[in-house]
Amino acid sequence: MTAKAGNFAPVTKKGAAYGLGIGPGEADLITLKAYKILQEADVIAYPALEDGASLARQIVAPHMPEGRTEIAIRIPMGPPADSIYDAAALEIGEHLRAGRTVAVLCEGDPFFYGSFMYLFGRLAEAGFPVQSIPGVSSMMACAAQLGAPLAAKNDVLQVIPGPLPADRLKSQLADTDAAAIIKLGRHFAKVRQVIDELGLTDRARYIERATLDSQKMVPLGELPTDATAPYFSMILIHRRGDAWK
Ligand SMILES: C[S@@+](CC[C@H](N)C(=O)[O-])C[C@H]1O[C@@H](n2cnc3c(N)ncnc32)[C@H](O)[C@@H]1O
């Protein structure tokens, strides 16, 4: 992107927080609106692993403005840790009260299973102006990379989290037209078995780290049944095979 922040009329309000959808991985997949807000933000917060590594920070690295206050919100693996979001909301709230603009980086779209929603709830409840800026979600990016439209005509598309128990996965998938199974990670083998049992393996495509340099994609049937998958991976299924037929 060649535009500089100064070429735009300001889009942010002082003392407001924005959850920025920054897209699924490739730096160019950030929206123009998110880019503008990023340039204007006084404070930039992002989720990070306990060791400090942050995919969100990595995605926006080419666009990162200099000299801003950064807040790494270190989130342990597992269910959302209330105390961490409480503390982050307090810290962000202090900046907002001082009239600073805060951007919170969110991989994909903030309101599509994004952890920003936990901050959104807390900040809104405390009376701060806070807004989600939609981004290119991983589901859209995975379909595009696979060259496989998600759904067409009257197809019902389901988004199914991999951590669900096998019987729930099976009942959800039993008569689905199309599905995106997210949050695979250590649940891959269980999900794969359910798909095999339903005879959907030939209709399923696997992709990990879509749009990043480390992206990998393959028809599901070509992976060993006991393969492991990273957290940033997804299976797309279309019962009819090709949505456009
Ligand atoms: C907590 S959800 C967040 C989704 C995100 N807010 C979005 O809009 O894409 C995380 C899940 O999204 C999927 N995901 C996110 N980025 C991905 C990518 N680049 N490639 C494949 N799957 C991805 C994975 O299934 C991962 O477990």
The ligand as an ORCA input file, in Angstrom:
! r2SCAN-3c Opt
* xyz 0 1
  C     -10.496    -18.063     17.140
  S     -10.830    -18.324     15.451
  C     -10.577    -16.687     14.833
  C     -11.112    -16.492     13.451
  C     -10.803    -15.108     12.897
  N     -11.362    -14.063     13.721
  C     -11.297    -14.968     11.466
  O     -12.138    -14.114     11.174
  O     -10.811    -15.729     10.628
  C      -9.365    -19.137     14.953
  C      -9.624    -20.169     13.881
  O      -9.764    -19.545     12.624
  C      -9.161    -20.341     11.617
  N      -8.085    -19.574     10.977
  C      -7.705    -18.337     11.285
  N      -6.743    -17.917     10.440
  C      -6.507    -18.928      9.585
  C      -5.637    -19.094      8.488
  N      -4.815    -18.115      8.088
  N      -5.677    -20.275      7.822
  C      -6.517    -21.260      8.202
  N      -7.368    -21.140      9.238
  C      -7.362    -19.995      9.918
  C      -8.612    -21.598     12.296
  O      -9.576    -22.622     12.179
  C      -8.453    -21.125     13.718
  O      -8.516    -22.214     14.614
*
